[in-house]
Amino acid sequence: MKIIVDAMGGDNAPFEIVKGAVMAAKELDTHIILTGRVEEILRCIEKLGLKDLPGGVEIANATEVIEMDEEPVMAYRKKKDSSMTVGLNMLRDGQGDAMVSAGSTGALLSGATLVVKRIPGVKRAALAPILPNAAGGVMLIDCGANVECTPQYLLQFAYMGACYTEFVRGVKSPRIGLLNNGTEKTKGTQLQIDTYELLEEARTAGKLNFIGNVEAKDVMHGVCDVVVCDGYSGNVLLKATEGAASFVMKEIKKTLTSSFKTKMAALLVRKEVYDLKERMSADKIGGTALLGISKPVIKAHGSSNAAAIKSAIRQAIDAANSNMAEILQKNIAE
């Protein structure tokens, strides 16, 4: 298994990316190809206390970097020797089984679509993160790749999300919910009303386990395994959830360190609080699958540290092992 990692993408590149890749090569028994400026990557290797590249890690030189604030499509087209573009070209040419990047989301989406290509028949690729919830995790599709959608796009998102959840995450007959401002079938804009009808038809035909509309407040309680929405609504839900989780964890810490009494109580529940923090941590999830692309592409968070990169690489390995793209391609007629 070979995983291509964009070493120069992300707020903490290249050091945290290289560190996470080295950890993954050692702990996950996989081969890593780091794309980026050779001199900078080798300096990171030295900073890790290593004299040479460790076994299972190699470098593919790329002289340019797509910055996070650049216009995505123009940056991709102008910087042909960027670490991201070189990685995508290698993935397309079969030199790797999957790719991970913490770089610009827009540039990665554009590059993956133009270089690696969408699966024939897929109208739009979608970003599909797994959010922690009471049932162990829920896929949110889409969370920002497609701000404006049609009912047909959302129907395809539902199929792709169901496929990934079943074959990669191992959830049989995953429950599909449509994000809305109420559970009644007549709720929402025309997009939600029309999408509801398409999803209901798929349920009646036995193709999807559609459970109806779901409200944002219920998503975290585990009412469904996949929540389908347009990219605008999904991104709002994602950022609101991240913000709420961060706020709650900070308030718990503040409360447990506010007095001698609470500090003593904190000692008694230290393990439980740590476990909760781990469950809520984005580092454990690692990245977001870009569904609909013909080969596995994982978008890691822009602020990813080494642990998050290692988790994203693990996710890329799982996606490659599941033959997700081939499964979607065989079922595209649905």
C-alpha positions in Angstrom: 0.0 0.0 0.0 1.4 3.4 -1.0 -0.1 6.6 0.3 0.9 10.0 -1.2 1.1 12.8 1.3 1.2 16.5 0.3 4.1 17.6 2.6 3.7 21.3 2.0 -0.1 21.7 2.5 -1.6 23.1 5.7 -0.9 25.6 8.4 1.7 23.4 10.1 3.5 22.2 7.0 5.9 20.8 6.5 7.1 19.7 9.9 3.8 18.3 11.4 3.0 16.7 8.0 6.4 15.0 7.8 6.2 13.9 11.5 2.7 12.4 11.0 3.8 10.6 7.8 6.9 9.1 9.6 4.6 8.0 12.5 2.2 6.4 10.0 4.9 4.6 8.1 6.2 3.0 11.3 2.9 2.3 13.1 0.6 1.5 10.2 3.0 -0.6 8.2 2.5 1.4 5.0 4.7 3.1 2.4 4.6 6.9 2.3 5.5 9.2 -0.6 6.0 12.8 0.5 5.6 15.4 -2.2 7.3 18.7 -1.7 10.6 20.6 -1.5 13.3 18.0 -0.8 15.5 20.3 1.2 12.7 21.4 3.6 11.5 17.8 4.0 15.0 16.6 4.9 15.4 19.3 7.4 12.2 18.1 9.1 13.6 14.6 9.1 16.7 15.9 10.9 14.6 17.8 13.4 12.9 14.5 14.2 16.4 13.2 15.2 16.8 11.0 12.2 19.9 10.9 10.0 18.2 9.5 6.9 14.8 8.9 5.6 13.2 6.1 7.6 12.2 2.8 5.9 8.9 3.1 4.1 9.2 6.8 3.4 10.4 8.5 0.1 10.2 12.0 -1.4 8.9 13.1 -4.7 10.3 16.6 -5.4 7.9 19.5 -6.0 9.2 23.1 -6.2 6.0 25.0 -5.7 3.4 25.4 -2.9 -0.3 26.3 -3.2 -0.9 28.8 -0.4 -4.2 28.6 1.6 -5.3 32.1 0.6 -4.8 31.7 -3.1 -7.7 31.5 -5.6 -8.1 27.7 -5.9 -8.6 27.1 -9.6 -6.1 29.7 -10.7 -3.5 28.5 -8.2 -3.9 24.9 -9.4 -3.6 25.9 -13.0 -0.6 28.2 -12.5 1.5 26.1 -10.2 2.0 22.9 -12.2 4.9 21.8 -9.9 3.1 22.3 -6.6 3.3 19.6 -4.0 -0.5 19.1 -4.4 -0.5 18.9 -8.2 2.5 16.5 -8.3 0.7 14.2 -5.8 -2.5 14.2 -7.7 -0.6 13.4 -11.0 1.1 10.5 -9.2 -2.3 9.2 -7.9 -3.8 9.4 -11.4 -0.8 7.6 -12.9 -1.1 4.7 -10.4 2.1 5.6 -8.4 0.0 5.6 -5.2 -3.2 4.0 -3.9 -4.6 7.1 -2.1 -3.6 10.7 -1.4 -3.8 12.9 1.7 -3.5 16.7 1.8 -4.1 19.4 4.4 -3.8 22.1 1.8 -6.4 24.4 0.3 -9.8 22.6 0.1 -10.8 24.4 -3.1 -7.5 23.7 -4.9 -7.7 20.0 -3.8 -11.3 19.7 -5.0 -10.5 21.4 -8.3 -7.3 19.4 -8.8 -8.8 16.1 -8.0 -11.7 16.8 -10.3 -9.5 17.9 -13.2 -6.6 15.4 -12.8 -7.8 12.3 -11.1 -11.4 12.8 -12.5 -14.8 12.1 -11.1 -16.3 8.6 -11.4 -18.2 8.6 -14.7 -21.8 9.5 -13.9 -21.1 11.3 -10.7 -22.3 14.9 -11.1 -20.4 16.5 -8.2 -17.7 15.2 -5.8 -18.6 15.8 -2.1 -16.7 16.4 1.1 -17.9 13.9 3.7 -16.5 14.2 7.2 -17.3 11.8 10.1 -18.6 13.7 13.1 -18.5 12.2 16.6 -21.9 11.5 18.0 -23.8 9.3 20.5 -23.9 6.4 18.0 -20.2 6.4 17.3 -20.1 8.8 14.3 -22.2 10.3 11.6 -21.2 11.1 8.0 -22.0 14.7 6.9 -22.3 15.0 3.1 -21.7 17.6 1.8 -19.9 20.0 4.1 -18.7 22.7 1.7 -17.7 21.5 -1.8 -21.0 22.3 -3.4 -22.7 25.4 -2.0 -25.5 25.3 -4.6 -27.1 22.0 -5.2 -30.0 20.3 -7.1 -32.1 17.5 -5.7 -30.3 15.1 -8.0 -26.9 16.1 -6.4 -28.3 15.4 -3.0 -29.7 12.0 -4.1 -26.2 11.0 -5.4 -24.7 12.3 -2.1 -27.1 9.9 -0.2 -26.0 6.9 -2.3 -22.3 7.7 -2.0 -22.6 8.3 1.7 -24.5 5.1 2.2 -21.9 3.2 0.2 -19.0 4.6 2.1 -20.6 4.1 5.5 -21.4 0.4 4.7 -18.2 -0.7 3.0 -15.6 1.4 4.8 -17.2 2.0 8.2 -18.9 -1.4 8.3 -22.5 -0.1 9.1 -25.1 -2.4 7.6 -28.1 -0.7 5.9 -27.0 2.8 7.1 -29.8 5.2 8.1 -30.0 8.2 5.8 -31.4 11.5 7.1 -32.1 14.7 5.2 -31.0 17.9 7.1 -34.0 20.2 7.5 -35.6 22.7 9.8 -38.2 20.2 10.9 -39.1 16.6 10.5 -42.3 17.0 8.5 -42.0 16.1 4.8 -43.3 19.6 3.8 -40.6 21.5 5.7 -37.7 23.3 4.1 -37.1 25.1 0.8 -38.0 23.6 -2.5 -34.6 21.9 -2.6 -35.4 19.9 0.6 -39.0 19.2 -0.5 -38.0 17.9 -3.9 -35.0 15.9 -2.5 -37.3 14.3 0.1 -39.5 12.9 -2.7 -36.4 11.4 -4.5 -35.1 9.9 -1.3 -38.5 8.5 -0.5 -38.7 6.9 -3.9 -35.3 5.3 -3.3 -36.5 4.0 0.0 -39.7 2.5 -1.5 -37.6 0.8 -4.1 -35.5 -0.7 -1.4 -32.3 1.1 -2.5 -31.8 3.4 0.5 -32.7 3.2 4.2 -34.1 6.8 4.2 -35.6 7.7 7.6 -36.8 11.2 6.7 -35.9 14.7 7.7 -33.6 15.3 10.6 -33.0 18.5 12.6 -29.5 19.7 13.4 -30.0 19.2 17.1 -30.8 15.5 16.6 -27.8 14.7 14.4 -25.4 14.5 17.4 -27.9 12.1 19.2 -27.3 9.4 16.7 -30.7 9.4 14.8 -29.0 8.6 11.5 -25.7 7.3 10.1 -25.5 9.7 7.1 -26.9 13.2 7.0 -27.4 14.7 3.5 -27.4 18.4 2.8 -26.1 21.1 0.4 -22.6 22.3 1.1 -23.7 25.6 2.6 -25.9 24.1 5.2 -23.4 21.3 5.9 -20.6 23.7 6.4 -22.7 25.8 8.9 -23.6 22.6 10.8 -19.9 21.4 10.8 -18.5 24.7 12.1 -21.2 25.1 14.7 -20.6 21.6 15.9 -16.8 22.2 16.1 -17.4 25.5 17.9 -19.8 24.0 20.4 -17.5 21.0 21.2 -14.5 23.3 21.7 -16.6 25.6 24.0 -17.9 22.7 26.1 -14.5 21.2 26.6 -13.0 24.5 27.6 -15.9 25.1 30.1 -15.4 21.6 31.6 -11.7 22.4 32.1 -12.4 25.8 33.6 -15.0 24.2 36.0 -12.7 21.4 37.1 -9.8 23.8 37.8 -11.8 26.6 39.5 -11.3 25.6 43.1 -9.6 23.1 45.4 -12.8 21.1 45.6 -13.3 20.8 41.9 -9.6 20.0 41.4 -9.9 17.1 43.8 -13.0 16.0 41.9 -11.1 16.3 38.6 -8.6 13.7 39.9 -11.4 11.2 40.4 -12.8 11.7 36.9 -9.5 12.4 35.1 -9.6 9.3 32.9 -13.3 9.8 31.9 -12.7 13.4 31.0 -9.6 12.4 28.9 -11.7 9.8 27.1 -14.4 12.4 26.4 -11.7 14.8 25.0 -10.4 12.0 22.8 -13.9 11.2 21.4 -14.4 14.8 20.6 -11.0 15.4 19.0 -10.8 16.0 15.3 -7.2 14.5 15.4 -8.6 11.0 15.9 -10.8 11.3 12.8 -8.0 12.8 10.7 -9.6 13.8 7.5 -12.6 14.1 5.2 -13.1 11.8 2.3 -13.7 13.4 -1.1 -16.4 11.1 -2.4 -17.0 10.8 -6.1 -13.4 11.0 -7.2 -12.1 7.9 -9.1 -9.3 7.3 -6.5 -9.3 7.9 -2.8 -8.5 11.5 -1.8 -8.5 12.5 1.9 -8.7 16.2 2.9 -7.0 16.7 6.3 -7.9 19.7 8.4 -5.8 22.8 7.5 -4.5 23.0 11.1 -3.7 19.3 11.3 -0.9 18.2 13.7 1.1 15.0 13.3 -1.5 12.9 15.1 -4.2 14.2 12.8 -2.1 13.4 9.7 -1.5 9.9 10.9 -5.2 9.4 11.4 -5.9 10.8 7.9 -3.4 8.3 6.5 -5.1 5.5 8.3 -8.4 6.7 6.8 -6.8 6.7 3.3 -5.6 3.1 3.8 -9.1 2.1 4.8 -10.6 3.8 1.8 -8.1 2.2 -0.6 -8.6 -1.3 0.9 -12.4 -1.0 0.6 -12.2 -0.4 -3.2 -14.6 2.4 -2.6 -14.2 4.0 -6.0 -14.8 0.7 -7.8 -17.9 0.0 -5.7 -19.4 3.4 -6.5 -18.6 3.0 -10.2 -20.3 -0.4 -10.4 -23.4 1.0 -8.7 -23.5 4.4 -10.5 -26.6 3.3 -12.4 -28.5 3.6 -9.1 
